[in-house]
Amino acid sequence: MFSVKRNEAPSRSTARELRSTRNATSPGHVTQRLRLIVASFLLVGHAALAAPCQFDTQGEGRVATIVDARSVRLDDGREVRLTGIEATATTKQALTSLLVGRDVILRGTDDTPDRYGRQGALVFIGESDMSVQALLLAQGDALVSAEITDKDCAAVLMSSEAEARRQKKGSWADLSAIKNAESPDDILAGIGRFMVVEGKVLSVRQAGATTYLNFGRSWTRGFAVTISKRVLPAFETAGIALKSLENRRIRVRGWVEGNTGPRIDVRLIGQVELLGANEPTGVRP
């Protein structure tokens, strides 16, 4: 409280302080302050609930043409590779329908061009919170590549793919979309292609700096997953001991290689998903 002597006119500074005090407690001032506080909470809440995959903006532009199933060219000549996905037979056509002539925003953690001069990015149409990659996956027009290591963003992409599997959309309508690890010849027929394989790990063996997850009793003919020593820390950080995968059902994705028995080399932990013992094929997110 301010003290003013009776019958004495307050000084100019005292008068200003009195007005300030009255204004601070006036209904209009209180309402304004409440609005500012609510707005602050809304901004904080929006940031906390922001959609995943909203990385730093790396540029924007208009899509002029579709180069291939994973690359587009902008009208300024830049070529952009869509990170986080691998193509299916329908990806290029889906990209054409989604992107040609559209304004897009590029987001990511690194805009360094690859050896082919392409800028890798998550692509967003206008101000959409959902990436084109997630849209393609939700339609069954692409596969998750597991190259995006951000946990929340990777979960969004995997969830989009899982929903398409549940609804048998796009490529998932084909019963052979997920290969059976017990049929190595079917997998070997796709050598050089990106595939999704499910099966039970019969044994886990280490040879030198490589760990083998064997799905067949014949190590030379059966399907196997190879994991190099340098990848082990990622599994350890996630609390997964490779030996614990023995007799577990897993889903693995990657490029098929091998001369006798088919192999998939796991370089990222996101390539491996644990499945329930009695879980139907292709259902789990």
C-alpha positions as a Markdown table, in Angstrom:
| # | Residue | x | y | z |
|---|---|---|---|---|
| 1 | Met | 0.0 | 0.0 | 0.0 |
| 2 | Phe | 1.1 | 3.6 | -0.7 |
| 3 | Ser | 0.9 | 6.1 | 2.2 |
| 4 | Val | -0.3 | 9.7 | 1.4 |
| 5 | Lys | -0.7 | 12.4 | 3.9 |
| 6 | Arg | -4.2 | 13.8 | 4.4 |
| 7 | Asn | -4.9 | 17.0 | 2.6 |
| 8 | Glu | -1.6 | 16.7 | 0.7 |
| 9 | Ala | -1.7 | 16.3 | -3.1 |
| 10 | Pro | 0.2 | 13.2 | -4.1 |
| 11 | Ser | 3.4 | 13.6 | -6.2 |
| 12 | Arg | 3.3 | 12.9 | -9.9 |
| 13 | Ser | 5.3 | 9.7 | -9.4 |
| 14 | Thr | 3.0 | 8.6 | -6.5 |
| 15 | Ala | 0.0 | 9.3 | -8.7 |
| 16 | Arg | 1.4 | 7.1 | -11.5 |
| 17 | Glu | 2.0 | 4.3 | -9.0 |
| 18 | Leu | -1.6 | 4.5 | -7.8 |
| 19 | Arg | -2.9 | 4.4 | -11.3 |
| 20 | Ser | -0.7 | 1.4 | -12.0 |
| 21 | Thr | -1.9 | -0.4 | -9.0 |
| 22 | Arg | -5.6 | 0.3 | -9.8 |
| 23 | Asn | -5.0 | -0.8 | -13.4 |
| 24 | Ala | -3.3 | -4.0 | -12.4 |
| 25 | Thr | -6.3 | -5.0 | -10.3 |
| 26 | Ser | -8.9 | -3.8 | -12.7 |
| 27 | Pro | -11.2 | -6.5 | -14.3 |
| 28 | Gly | -9.9 | -5.6 | -17.8 |
| 29 | His | -6.3 | -5.9 | -16.9 |
| 30 | Val | -6.9 | -9.2 | -15.0 |
| 31 | Thr | -8.7 | -10.6 | -18.0 |
| 32 | Gln | -5.9 | -9.6 | -20.3 |
| 33 | Arg | -3.3 | -11.3 | -18.1 |
| 34 | Leu | -5.4 | -14.5 | -17.9 |
| 35 | Arg | -5.6 | -14.5 | -21.7 |
| 36 | Leu | -1.8 | -14.2 | -21.9 |
| 37 | Ile | -1.4 | -17.1 | -19.4 |
| 38 | Val | -3.8 | -19.3 | -21.3 |
| 39 | Ala | -2.1 | -18.5 | -24.6 |
| 40 | Ser | 1.2 | -19.5 | -23.0 |
| 41 | Phe | -0.1 | -22.8 | -21.9 |
| 42 | Leu | -1.6 | -23.5 | -25.3 |
| 43 | Leu | 1.7 | -22.8 | -27.0 |
| 44 | Val | 3.5 | -25.1 | -24.6 |
| 45 | Gly | 0.8 | -27.8 | -25.0 |
| 46 | His | 1.0 | -27.5 | -28.8 |
| 47 | Ala | 4.8 | -28.0 | -28.7 |
| 48 | Ala | 4.4 | -31.0 | -26.5 |
| 49 | Leu | 1.8 | -32.5 | -28.7 |
| 50 | Ala | 3.4 | -31.6 | -32.0 |
| 51 | Ala | 3.3 | -34.4 | -34.6 |
| 52 | Pro | 6.4 | -36.6 | -34.8 |
| 53 | Cys | 8.7 | -36.3 | -37.8 |
| 54 | Gln | 8.6 | -32.5 | -37.6 |
| 55 | Phe | 12.3 | -32.0 | -38.0 |
| 56 | Asp | 14.0 | -28.8 | -39.1 |
| 57 | Thr | 12.8 | -27.4 | -42.4 |
| 58 | Gln | 15.4 | -27.9 | -45.1 |
| 59 | Gly | 13.7 | -26.1 | -47.8 |
| 60 | Glu | 10.6 | -26.0 | -49.9 |
| 61 | Gly | 9.5 | -26.0 | -53.5 |
| 62 | Arg | 7.0 | -27.3 | -56.1 |
| 63 | Val | 7.3 | -30.9 | -57.4 |
| 64 | Ala | 7.9 | -30.8 | -61.2 |
| 65 | Thr | 8.3 | -34.5 | -61.9 |
| 66 | Ile | 8.7 | -37.9 | -60.4 |
| 67 | Val | 12.1 | -39.3 | -61.1 |
| 68 | Asp | 11.6 | -42.8 | -59.8 |
| 69 | Ala | 9.7 | -44.6 | -57.1 |
| 70 | Arg | 11.6 | -42.8 | -54.3 |
| 71 | Ser | 12.8 | -39.6 | -55.9 |
| 72 | Val | 11.2 | -36.4 | -57.1 |
| 73 | Arg | 12.5 | -33.3 | -58.9 |
| 74 | Leu | 11.5 | -29.8 | -57.8 |
| 75 | Asp | 10.9 | -27.0 | -60.2 |
| 76 | Asp | 14.2 | -25.4 | -59.2 |
| 77 | Gly | 16.1 | -28.5 | -60.3 |
| 78 | Arg | 16.8 | -30.1 | -56.9 |
| 79 | Glu | 16.3 | -33.8 | -56.6 |
| 80 | Val | 14.8 | -35.1 | -53.4 |
| 81 | Arg | 14.9 | -38.7 | -52.1 |
| 82 | Leu | 12.1 | -39.7 | -49.8 |
| 83 | Thr | 13.8 | -41.1 | -46.7 |
| 84 | Gly | 12.3 | -43.8 | -44.5 |
| 85 | Ile | 10.6 | -45.9 | -47.1 |
| 86 | Glu | 11.4 | -48.6 | -49.7 |
| 87 | Ala | 9.3 | -48.8 | -52.9 |
| 88 | Thr | 6.7 | -51.3 | -54.0 |
| 89 | Ala | 5.2 | -51.9 | -57.4 |
| 90 | Thr | 2.7 | -49.1 | -56.8 |
| 91 | Thr | 4.9 | -46.4 | -55.2 |
| 92 | Lys | 5.7 | -44.4 | -58.3 |
| 93 | Gln | 2.2 | -44.1 | -59.5 |
| 94 | Ala | 1.0 | -43.2 | -56.0 |
| 95 | Leu | 3.7 | -40.5 | -55.8 |
| 96 | Thr | 2.6 | -39.1 | -59.2 |
| 97 | Ser | -1.0 | -38.8 | -57.9 |
| 98 | Leu | 0.1 | -37.2 | -54.6 |
| 99 | Leu | 2.9 | -34.8 | -55.5 |
| 100 | Val | 3.1 | -33.6 | -59.1 |
| 101 | Gly | 2.4 | -29.9 | -59.2 |
| 102 | Arg | 2.2 | -29.7 | -55.4 |
| 103 | Asp | 4.0 | -27.3 | -53.1 |
| 104 | Val | 6.0 | -29.2 | -50.5 |
| 105 | Ile | 8.1 | -28.6 | -47.4 |
| 106 | Leu | 11.3 | -30.7 | -46.8 |
| 107 | Arg | 12.2 | -31.7 | -43.3 |
| 108 | Gly | 15.1 | -33.7 | -41.9 |
| 109 | Thr | 18.2 | -33.8 | -39.8 |
| 110 | Asp | 20.8 | -33.5 | -42.6 |
| 111 | Asp | 20.4 | -31.9 | -46.0 |
| 112 | Thr | 23.8 | -33.1 | -47.3 |
| 113 | Pro | 23.2 | -34.6 | -50.8 |
| 114 | Asp | 24.0 | -38.3 | -51.3 |
| 115 | Arg | 26.5 | -39.6 | -53.9 |
| 116 | Tyr | 23.8 | -39.2 | -56.6 |
| 117 | Gly | 23.2 | -35.5 | -55.7 |
| 118 | Arg | 19.8 | -36.2 | -54.1 |
| 119 | Gln | 18.7 | -34.4 | -50.9 |
| 120 | Gly | 17.2 | -36.9 | -48.5 |
| 121 | Ala | 14.1 | -35.6 | -46.6 |
| 122 | Leu | 10.7 | -36.3 | -45.2 |
| 123 | Val | 8.3 | -34.5 | -47.6 |
| 124 | Phe | 5.2 | -32.7 | -46.4 |
| 125 | Ile | 2.4 | -31.3 | -48.7 |
| 126 | Gly | 1.8 | -27.7 | -47.7 |
| 127 | Glu | 1.3 | -27.3 | -44.0 |
| 128 | Ser | 0.2 | -30.9 | -43.4 |
| 129 | Asp | 1.4 | -32.6 | -40.2 |
| 130 | Met | 1.5 | -36.0 | -42.0 |
| 131 | Ser | 4.5 | -36.8 | -44.2 |
| 132 | Val | 4.1 | -38.1 | -47.7 |
| 133 | Gln | 6.0 | -41.2 | -46.5 |
| 134 | Ala | 3.4 | -41.9 | -43.9 |
| 135 | Leu | 0.6 | -41.4 | -46.4 |
| 136 | Leu | 2.2 | -43.9 | -48.8 |
| 137 | Leu | 2.7 | -46.4 | -46.0 |
| 138 | Ala | -0.9 | -46.0 | -44.8 |
| 139 | Gln | -2.1 | -46.8 | -48.4 |
| 140 | Gly | 0.1 | -49.9 | -48.6 |
| 141 | Asp | 2.1 | -48.2 | -51.4 |
| 142 | Ala | 5.5 | -48.4 | -49.6 |
| 143 | Leu | 7.5 | -50.3 | -47.0 |
| 144 | Val | 9.3 | -48.9 | -44.0 |
| 145 | Ser | 13.0 | -48.9 | -44.6 |
| 146 | Ala | 14.0 | -48.5 | -40.9 |
| 147 | Glu | 16.6 | -45.9 | -41.8 |
| 148 | Ile | 15.0 | -43.2 | -39.6 |
| 149 | Thr | 16.3 | -43.7 | -36.1 |
| 150 | Asp | 14.3 | -41.0 | -34.3 |
| 151 | Lys | 12.1 | -43.2 | -32.0 |
| 152 | Asp | 8.9 | -41.2 | -32.3 |
| 153 | Cys | 9.1 | -40.7 | -36.0 |
| 154 | Ala | 10.0 | -44.3 | -36.7 |
| 155 | Ala | 7.0 | -45.4 | -34.6 |
| 156 | Val | 4.6 | -43.2 | -36.7 |
| 157 | Leu | 5.9 | -44.8 | -39.9 |
| 158 | Met | 5.7 | -48.3 | -38.6 |
| 159 | Ser | 2.2 | -47.7 | -37.3 |
| 160 | Ser | 1.1 | -46.4 | -40.7 |
| 161 | Glu | 2.5 | -49.5 | -42.4 |
| 162 | Ala | 0.9 | -51.8 | -39.8 |
| 163 | Glu | -2.5 | -50.2 | -40.4 |
| 164 | Ala | -2.2 | -50.9 | -44.1 |
| 165 | Arg | -1.3 | -54.5 | -43.3 |
| 166 | Arg | -4.3 | -55.0 | -41.0 |
| 167 | Gln | -6.6 | -53.7 | -43.7 |
| 168 | Lys | -4.7 | -55.5 | -46.5 |
| 169 | Lys | -4.3 | -52.3 | -48.5 |
| 170 | Gly | -2.1 | -52.0 | -51.5 |
| 171 | Ser | 0.8 | -54.5 | -51.6 |
| 172 | Trp | -0.5 | -56.1 | -48.4 |
| 173 | Ala | -3.4 | -57.5 | -50.3 |
| 174 | Asp | -1.0 | -60.0 | -51.8 |
| 175 | Leu | -0.6 | -63.0 | -49.5 |
| 176 | Ser | 3.1 | -63.3 | -50.5 |
| 177 | Ala | 3.9 | -59.8 | -49.4 |
| 178 | Ile | 5.4 | -61.2 | -46.2 |
| 179 | Lys | 7.8 | -64.1 | -46.9 |
| 180 | Asn | 7.9 | -67.2 | -44.7 |
| 181 | Ala | 11.3 | -67.8 | -43.3 |
| 182 | Glu | 10.6 | -71.6 | -43.7 |
| 183 | Ser | 10.5 | -71.2 | -47.4 |
| 184 | Pro | 14.1 | -70.0 | -48.3 |
| 185 | Asp | 13.7 | -70.6 | -52.0 |
| 186 | Asp | 10.8 | -68.0 | -52.2 |
| 187 | Ile | 13.1 | -65.5 | -50.4 |
| 188 | Leu | 16.1 | -66.3 | -52.6 |
| 189 | Ala | 14.0 | -65.7 | -55.7 |
| 190 | Gly | 13.9 | -62.1 | -54.6 |
| 191 | Ile | 17.7 | -61.6 | -54.3 |
| 192 | Gly | 18.6 | -58.0 | -54.6 |
| 193 | Arg | 15.2 | -56.8 | -53.5 |
| 194 | Phe | 13.9 | -55.3 | -50.3 |
| 195 | Met | 11.7 | -57.9 | -48.5 |
| 196 | Val | 9.8 | -58.4 | -45.2 |
| 197 | Val | 10.3 | -61.9 | -43.7 |
| 198 | Glu | 8.7 | -63.6 | -40.7 |
| 199 | Gly | 9.6 | -66.7 | -38.9 |
| 200 | Lys | 11.0 | -68.4 | -35.8 |
| 201 | Val | 14.6 | -68.1 | -34.9 |
| 202 | Leu | 15.9 | -71.7 | -34.4 |
| 203 | Ser | 19.4 | -70.8 | -33.3 |
| 204 | Val | 21.7 | -67.9 | -32.6 |
| 205 | Arg | 25.4 | -68.5 | -33.5 |
| 206 | Gln | 28.4 | -66.3 | -33.6 |
| 207 | Ala | 31.2 | -66.6 | -36.1 |
| 208 | Gly | 34.0 | -64.1 | -35.8 |
| 209 | Ala | 32.5 | -60.6 | -35.7 |
| 210 | Thr | 29.1 | -61.7 | -37.1 |
| 211 | Thr | 26.1 | -63.1 | -35.2 |
| 212 | Tyr | 23.7 | -65.3 | -37.2 |
| 213 | Leu | 20.0 | -65.7 | -36.5 |
| 214 | Asn | 19.3 | -69.0 | -38.2 |
| 215 | Phe | 15.7 | -69.8 | -39.3 |
| 216 | Gly | 16.5 | -73.2 | -40.9 |
| 217 | Arg | 18.3 | -76.3 | -39.7 |
| 218 | Ser | 20.6 | -76.2 | -42.7 |
| 219 | Trp | 23.0 | -73.2 | -42.1 |
| 220 | Thr | 23.9 | -73.2 | -45.8 |
| 221 | Arg | 20.4 | -73.5 | -47.3 |
| 222 | Gly | 18.1 | -71.9 | -44.8 |
| 223 | Phe | 17.3 | -68.3 | -44.3 |
| 224 | Ala | 19.4 | -66.3 | -41.9 |
| 225 | Val | 19.8 | -62.8 | -40.5 |
| 226 | Thr | 23.4 | -61.5 | -40.1 |
| 227 | Ile | 24.3 | -58.9 | -37.5 |
| 228 | Ser | 27.8 | -57.4 | -37.3 |
| 229 | Lys | 29.6 | -56.7 | -34.1 |
| 230 | Arg | 29.3 | -52.9 | -34.6 |
| 231 | Val | 25.5 | -53.1 | -34.5 |
| 232 | Leu | 25.4 | -54.9 | -31.1 |
| 233 | Pro | 25.5 | -51.8 | -29.0 |
| 234 | Ala | 22.1 | -50.7 | -30.5 |
| 235 | Phe | 20.5 | -53.9 | -29.4 |
| 236 | Glu | 22.1 | -53.7 | -26.0 |
| 237 | Thr | 20.8 | -50.2 | -25.5 |
| 238 | Ala | 17.3 | -51.4 | -26.4 |
| 239 | Gly | 17.7 | -54.2 | -23.8 |
| 240 | Ile | 17.7 | -57.0 | -26.4 |
| 241 | Ala | 20.3 | -59.8 | -26.0 |
| 242 | Leu | 20.6 | -61.5 | -29.4 |
| 243 | Lys | 20.8 | -64.9 | -27.7 |
| 244 | Ser | 17.3 | -64.2 | -26.2 |
| 245 | Leu | 15.9 | -64.2 | -29.7 |
| 246 | Glu | 16.4 | -68.0 | -30.0 |
| 247 | Asn | 13.0 | -69.7 | -30.3 |
| 248 | Arg | 11.3 | -66.3 | -30.8 |
| 249 | Arg | 9.2 | -65.2 | -33.8 |
| 250 | Ile | 10.4 | -62.1 | -35.4 |
| 251 | Arg | 9.8 | -60.0 | -38.4 |
| 252 | Val | 12.8 | -58.7 | -40.3 |
| 253 | Arg | 13.1 | -56.4 | -43.3 |
| 254 | Gly | 16.0 | -55.6 | -45.6 |
| 255 | Trp | 17.8 | -56.4 | -48.8 |
| 256 | Val | 18.0 | -60.1 | -49.7 |
| 257 | Glu | 21.5 | -61.4 | -50.6 |
| 258 | Gly | 23.3 | -64.7 | -50.6 |
| 259 | Asn | 24.4 | -67.4 | -53.0 |
| 260 | Thr | 23.2 | -70.6 | -51.4 |
| 261 | Gly | 20.9 | -69.7 | -48.5 |
| 262 | Pro | 19.2 | -66.2 | -48.5 |
| 263 | Arg | 20.4 | -63.6 | -46.0 |
| 264 | Ile | 19.3 | -60.2 | -44.8 |
| 265 | Asp | 22.0 | -58.1 | -43.2 |
| 266 | Val | 20.7 | -56.1 | -40.2 |
| 267 | Arg | 22.4 | -52.7 | -39.8 |
| 268 | Leu | 19.7 | -50.9 | -37.9 |
| 269 | Ile | 17.7 | -52.2 | -34.9 |
| 270 | Gly | 14.5 | -51.0 | -36.5 |
| 271 | Gln | 14.8 | -53.8 | -39.1 |
| 272 | Val | 13.9 | -56.4 | -36.4 |
| 273 | Glu | 10.5 | -56.6 | -34.7 |
| 274 | Leu | 9.5 | -59.1 | -32.0 |
| 275 | Leu | 6.3 | -61.0 | -32.6 |
| 276 | Gly | 3.9 | -62.8 | -30.2 |
| 277 | Ala | 4.1 | -66.6 | -30.1 |
| 278 | Asn | 0.6 | -67.0 | -31.5 |
| 279 | Glu | 0.3 | -63.8 | -33.5 |
| 280 | Pro | -1.2 | -64.0 | -36.9 |
| 281 | Thr | 1.1 | -63.2 | -39.8 |
| 282 | Gly | 1.5 | -59.5 | -40.6 |
| 283 | Val | -0.8 | -58.1 | -37.9 |
| 284 | Arg | 1.5 | -56.5 | -35.3 |
| 285 | Pro | 2.4 | -52.8 | -35.6 |
